[in-house]
Amino acid sequence: MVSVIGVYTGLIDKFPMNAVMNRPLTIQTGQCHCQRYMQPLLERIQNGEIDPTFVITHRMPLGHAPRGYEIFNKKIDNCEKVVLKAA
């Protein structure tokens, strides 16, 4: 089973539909309830109950955002999450 949870973004390029057709896969999707959970999650982070920093693999200045996106998009250096910091 393949599950996709998140926010709809339109067309997805390079999706391997041939691989799906050749396997007994079930695909399920669902919208993420961002508005419902954003505030409670932010409060738990602020209170130290949740530490999301384990997903941050790269940090760079805001001016390097195009490079940060390229690193993330191409998964260079096992990139998971880029955090940009304003000067």
C-alpha positions, -999 to +999 in steps of 0.1 A: +000+000+000+012+035-008-002+063+012+002+100+005-007+124+032-003+161+027-016+191+008-026+188-029-001+205-051-015+197-086+004+176-112+032+153-100+059+149-126+078+117-131+054+095-112+062+058-121+027+047-130+041+017-150+056+004-117+022+008-100+004-010-128+028-040-126+024-045-089-007-052-067-006-018-051-033+003-034-028+040-034-046+061-008-045+098-003-059+123+021-057+160+029-035+170+059-055+189+085-029+217+087-052+244+100-065+221+127-032+209+141-008+238+134-014+258+165-014+229+189+018+215+173+036+249+175+026+252+212+040+217+219+073+227+202+075+260+222+069+240+254+097+216+246+074+186+243+083+180+207+117+186+191+115+187+153+151+195+148+161+159+140+148+164+105+170+194+098+200+183+077+211+217+063+211+253+074+220+283+053+213+320+049+181+332+032+201+345+003+211+309-005+175+297-009+178+287-045+208+265-037+189+251-007+160+242-028+183+225-053+200+205-025+166+195-012+151+187-046+180+166-057+186+150-023+222+161-024+241+150+007+210+131+020+191+164+024+158+161+043+151+196+055+168+229+048+163+258+073+169+293+059+179+320+083+173+357+076+205+378+082 
